[in-house]
């Protein structure tokens, strides 16, 4: 799990850094803050409803994309 999230961060951090350089840091932070607020609780509820490794991986990767 940790390795998958680390690889995800290795990919997304430079990509999102380039996006924020192009369109502005404030707008990127605002969009992803709202996205995190709206989706984190439903994602965890979905995981708790039927826990599995695949669901845990998807939730962790989704949250690593947002953060």
Secondary structure, DSSP 8 states (H G I E B T S, - for coil): -HHHHHHHHHHHHHHHHHHHHHH-HHHHHHHHHHHHHHHHHHHHHHHHHT--HHHHHHHHHHHHHH-
